[in-house]
């Protein structure tokens, strides 16, 4: 194995580790945002703080919902590229959002990995 191949392999493994850590932190942030929302609701009941109108996680859950709906409407497993195209999230940020949504949905058991390398609704 050449030094270039070794470097590519190392970078790929580091990228995977970073993606897993990022997904974990995003999920943790969603839980924290939910707890803050619960506290805000209690404050609102006590008259100490106005209730928020929209949780900060609305955008992420919206993308998760879109990805899940796309997979539920498909009769076959879909690759991440097919999911991105079907949801219209083809730019770099959209690609990352779809990747995060797939990870979260898979972790929640809402989708499963197919033998073909794609994903389908559970």
C-alpha positions as CSV (number, residue, x, y, z in Angstrom):
1,X,0.0,0.0,0.0
2,X,1.4,3.4,-1.0
3,X,1.7,6.4,1.3
4,X,-1.1,8.1,-0.7
5,X,-3.5,5.1,-0.2
6,X,-2.6,4.9,3.5
7,X,-3.3,8.6,3.8
8,X,-6.6,8.3,2.0
9,X,-7.6,5.4,4.2
10,X,-6.6,7.3,7.4
11,X,-8.5,10.5,6.3
12,X,-11.6,8.4,5.4
13,X,-11.6,6.8,8.9
14,X,-11.1,10.2,10.6
15,X,-14.0,11.7,8.5
16,X,-16.2,8.8,9.6
17,X,-15.3,9.4,13.2
18,X,-16.0,13.1,12.9
19,X,-19.4,12.4,11.3
20,X,-20.4,10.1,14.0
21,X,-19.3,12.6,16.7
22,X,-21.2,15.4,14.9
23,X,-24.3,13.3,14.7
24,X,-24.1,12.4,18.4
25,X,-23.7,16.1,19.2
26,X,-26.6,17.2,17.0
27,X,-28.8,14.6,18.7
28,X,-27.6,15.8,22.1
29,X,-28.4,19.4,21.1
30,X,-31.9,18.4,20.1
31,X,-32.5,16.9,23.5
32,X,-31.1,20.0,25.2
33,X,-33.3,22.2,23.0
34,X,-36.3,20.1,24.1
35,X,-35.4,20.5,27.7
36,X,-35.1,24.3,27.3
37,X,-38.5,24.3,25.6
38,X,-40.0,22.5,28.5
39,X,-38.4,25.0,31.0
40,X,-39.7,27.9,28.8
41,X,-43.2,26.4,29.0
42,X,-43.0,26.2,32.8
43,X,-41.8,29.8,32.9
44,X,-44.7,30.8,30.7
45,X,-47.2,29.1,33.0
46,X,-45.6,31.0,35.9
47,X,-45.7,34.3,34.0
48,X,-41.9,34.6,34.1
49,X,-41.1,34.3,30.4
50,X,-43.1,34.4,27.2
51,X,-43.4,31.0,25.5
52,X,-41.4,30.6,22.3
53,X,-43.3,30.3,19.1
54,X,-41.1,27.8,17.3
55,X,-38.4,25.4,18.7
56,X,-34.9,25.9,17.2
57,X,-34.9,22.3,16.0
58,X,-37.8,22.8,13.6
59,X,-35.6,22.9,10.5
60,X,-33.7,19.6,11.4
61,X,-36.9,17.7,12.2
62,X,-38.4,19.1,8.9
63,X,-35.5,17.6,6.9
64,X,-35.8,14.3,8.8
65,X,-39.6,14.3,8.0
66,X,-38.9,14.9,4.4
67,X,-36.3,12.1,4.2
68,X,-38.6,9.7,6.0
69,X,-41.6,10.6,3.7
70,X,-39.4,10.2,0.6
71,X,-38.4,6.7,1.8
72,X,-41.9,5.8,2.8
73,X,-43.2,6.7,-0.7
74,X,-40.5,4.7,-2.5
75,X,-41.2,1.1,-3.3
76,X,-37.4,0.4,-3.5
77,X,-34.4,1.2,-1.3
78,X,-32.8,4.6,-2.1
79,X,-29.2,5.7,-2.0
80,X,-28.3,8.9,-0.2
81,X,-27.8,10.5,-3.7
82,X,-31.3,9.5,-4.7
83,X,-32.7,10.8,-1.4
84,X,-30.9,14.1,-1.9
85,X,-32.3,14.4,-5.5
86,X,-35.8,13.5,-4.4
87,X,-35.9,16.0,-1.6
88,X,-34.1,18.8,-3.6
89,X,-31.3,19.0,-1.1
90,X,-28.4,18.7,-3.5
91,X,-26.1,21.5,-2.4
92,X,-23.3,20.9,0.2
93,X,-25.4,22.0,3.2
94,X,-28.3,19.9,2.0
95,X,-26.1,16.9,1.4
96,X,-24.9,17.2,5.0
97,X,-28.4,17.7,6.3
98,X,-29.6,14.5,4.5
99,X,-26.7,12.6,5.8
100,X,-27.5,13.7,9.4
101,X,-31.1,12.9,8.9
102,X,-30.3,9.4,7.6
103,X,-28.1,8.8,10.7
104,X,-30.7,10.0,13.1
105,X,-33.5,8.1,11.5
106,X,-31.4,5.0,11.4
107,X,-30.5,5.4,15.0
108,X,-34.2,5.9,15.9
109,X,-35.1,2.7,14.0
110,X,-37.3,4.6,11.5
111,X,-35.3,3.5,8.5
112,X,-33.0,0.5,7.8
113,X,-30.1,-0.1,5.6
114,X,-30.8,-2.3,2.6
115,X,-28.5,-5.0,1.2
116,X,-28.1,-2.8,-1.9
117,X,-26.4,-0.1,0.1
118,X,-29.5,2.1,0.1
119,X,-32.1,2.8,2.8
120,X,-35.8,2.0,3.2
121,X,-38.4,2.9,5.7
122,X,-38.7,0.5,8.6
